Amino acid sequence: MIDGVQQELASLNEAFFAHKHGRDPLTATELGLRGFDAALPDLSREGELATASGYRGLRVRIEALLGDEQSLQNLTFDERVNLEVMEALAWSAGMDLEDELWARNISAGGYVAPQARIFQTVPTAVIVDRTGVDNYLERLSRLPALFATISERYRQADEARQFSTAAGVRQAIAQLDGHLALDDAHDLFINVALPQDLEGVRERIRTLVHESIRPAIASLRDYLATGPLIHARADHEVGLGSIEDGDALYHRALARHTTTAMTAEEIHNLGLETLAELDDEWATIGGRLFGITDRRALFDRLRTDSTLRFEDGTQIVEVVTRALAAAERERLKWFPDRAIASCVIEEISAAEAENAALAYYRGPSDDGSRPGAHCVLTTVPTERFRYEYEALAFHESVPGHHLQIATAQTLQELPTFRRYLDAEVSAFVEGWGLYAERLADEMGLYSGDLARLGMLSFDALRATRCVVDTGMHHYGWSRQRAVEFMWENTATNMANVTNEIDRYIGWPGQATAYLVGRREIRRLRGEAERRLASTFDIRGFHRVILGQGAVPLGVAASVVEAWIKSVATG
């Protein structure tokens, strides 16, 4: 019996990995996994339902083990954790496919809109030999059919009167226009990194792009402008509540992104409470730095003082590079010594820039050929605030996303699928990133009070995300009301505010994961500090909280509880 349970567990690990990445090879590329480089996903309705069916089949097998007392007795604690993580991931992925929000809520979001994922992911393929070149050419040759499928899915949603928002459709059109306007020197597909001895292939790539891919992109763009944009929902009805079954869709989106049972009302109130808690810190640091204790007066100073902005993009890169270096120098005082991949700073491409967040993280490849990357927005530097970029660096690189994700890749005791997770477990991954921003202050990493204002600014941003996301999708707020609320409660500029709001319109629920996740990680640390008292060790806590990779928050609580009991009993 024991052998049978272990065999089934090993079989599930392999089956889940193969299904997840075989059906979603773009995510495999994003995560740095080789072996899927020639493939593209089947985004047809039939294809996605087949993928969802595969996840349901995996859940049946998982639940058979979790529901059998004898099987559970034969599993170690870590093996039970593994099953719980796999079950949560299978439910989340299947739900996402069945709800098909991307097709009926068109956007330009890099993690949710398929055309945006193509632009963001395909050019990051790791090509080191002829096989890599052949895989890349094969993937490019399949792109026109994929763009046609995307267009067809948008058409099906339109015919079913599942109309997208005008804000989202306009962004998608602008994104496609931006790509079509690129010259060859800036086209992402053409300028993929190639080995020097294979540079001759670039002409074939250029031909594919001009003769096949760009016409397919133009066709998708024209359809959006003549179909979905005509029928799109106005800015006063951007929330999911405006479409059929919208309330249920949003409830499931919150469950998926937060990995909790928190209601929209609870998340909304969490955001409001956090904003109120920040008032004293704004007054303290603003008073020390500028002699300003009124929050709104401080926001006005931060937004209008031109000396607080960058002069050129090089300065942005220098700030985040220095921040990463400072964090690396202090890392081993706070974390166990692990040989993780390196992290580099990359500027976000012009094609992505218009609809991009200030930064994002891309993980290292599994074979070491691609480092982790903190990708940072450097366009229009005179609109970028100096005080925000240290906190941003700590979130994206060390001690944030890079440290967590690169550490997970070293955990050879975990099944492969567990070592390569990101947006699938947003509450943990983004909660850790937000936790890292405050941890950086404990580590003495901020250069001064101005940079700490950036830390507060991002705290306020994550709190307002909880308010405006639930505001639009649960309470029926208009786009303008969401914009005004964020403007009044953060120190960022209007361009960032509108970018943020449009992102939440197109990716319901994800914005709530940051604060919900950070709150739970801090709660778990506080519980460990209280119960372990003088025996609490911060390096030990960080080893445990990162030692299972990214997991649902309930699983993280179980892991930390087991550790506390182990330390307490000696």
Secondary structure as UniProt FT lines:
FT   HELIX           2..23
FT   HELIX           25..30
FT   TURN            31..32
FT   TURN            37..38
FT   HELIX           45..66
FT   HELIX           69..73
FT   HELIX           77..99
FT   HELIX           101..104
FT   TURN            110..112
FT   HELIX           114..121
FT   HELIX           122..124
FT   HELIX           130..159
FT   TURN            160..161
FT   HELIX           166..180
FT   TURN            184..186
FT   TURN            188..191
FT   HELIX           196..201
FT   HELIX           202..208
FT   HELIX           209..213
FT   HELIX           214..226
FT   HELIX           228..231
FT   HELIX           235..237
FT   HELIX           240..242
FT   TURN            244..245
FT   HELIX           246..258
FT   HELIX           264..290
FT   HELIX           295..304
FT   HELIX           306..308
FT   HELIX           313..330
FT   HELIX           331..333
FT   STRAND          343..347
FT   HELIX           350..353
FT   TURN            354..355
FT   STRAND          359..362
FT   TURN            366..367
FT   STRAND          372..376
FT   HELIX           381..383
FT   HELIX           386..388
FT   HELIX           389..396
FT   TURN            398..400
FT   HELIX           401..409
FT   TURN            412..413
FT   HELIX           416..419
FT   HELIX           423..425
FT   HELIX           426..442
FT   TURN            443..444
FT   HELIX           449..473
FT   HELIX           479..489
FT   HELIX           494..506
FT   TURN            508..509
FT   HELIX           510..512
FT   HELIX           513..532
FT   HELIX           533..535
FT   HELIX           538..546
FT   TURN            547..548
FT   HELIX           553..568
//
